[in-house]
Amino acid sequence: MGLRVDVLEHELVRLEPLSREHVPGVERASPGERESLGFALVPTAETAAAYVEQSLARAASGDYFPFAQNLTGGRVVGHTAFLGARFWPDGEALLAVEVGSSWLHPSVQGSAVNTVAKLLLFTRAFESWGASRVDLETDERNERARAGIVAVGATFEGVLRN
């Protein structure tokens, strides 16, 4: 089963499959202050082009689907992705997919942007792809990300030690 990824849109957030055209937006979305980013791997303005290239190279594997997170007006405010799709033994039906590689500019952290973006991703995974589950992972020390995961209605299942 090939997973089809296209634009996912809500009145507040538009998730666009990441492309080289997003580099200027990723540069602007890359915050100067890093304190609110916690453990997220976020590019700087200087590394934004390389970050996009690395995401696109990873996407070429067919198991990573990166998005530019945009406000509906077009301003890039972050990045997110589907990754690690796992299929049932028949190879056709999707068992699970992870949502990750997510970060947002500090100006929209704590707003509805993360919640709406996750809703768009969950809707695609469950309703379009028929996934049985969506995985969300974060470093156990990343309290902000863990709170965000709970806020979107996910259930904490444990800490992976190895």
SULQUIGI-V456303 format. One line per field, one symbol per residue. phi: phi as a letter, one per 20 degrees, with the letter a starting at -180 (. if undefined). psi: psi as a letter, one per 20 degrees, with the letter a starting at -180 (. if undefined). burial: + if it has 16 or more other ideal C-beta (glycine too) atoms within 10 Angstrom, else -. Layout:
# SULQUIGI-V456303
phi->???
psi->???
burial->???
This chain:
# SULQUIGI-V456303
phi->.eeecbfdccfdccedgfbffeggffgfffffedgeelefedfegfdgfffffffffffffncbceceecfgfoffcrbbbebmfcdfgfmdefebbedalebcfgfdfnefgfffffgffffffeeeemfebceccbffeefffffffffenfdfdqdeec
psi->pppppappqrhhqooppprhiighhhghioqgpihiicjqopqrhhjgghggggghghhiijkpnqqppqqhiippjaqrqqrlppqrhiigppgqqqpakpqqqhijpiaiggggghgggggggghgikqhqpqpqrphinhgghhhghhjjqppirpoh.
burial->--+-+--+----++++++---++-+++-+++-----++-+-++----+--++--++-++----++++++++----++++++++-+--------+--+++++++++--++---++-+++++++-++---+-+--+++-+------++-++--+-+--------
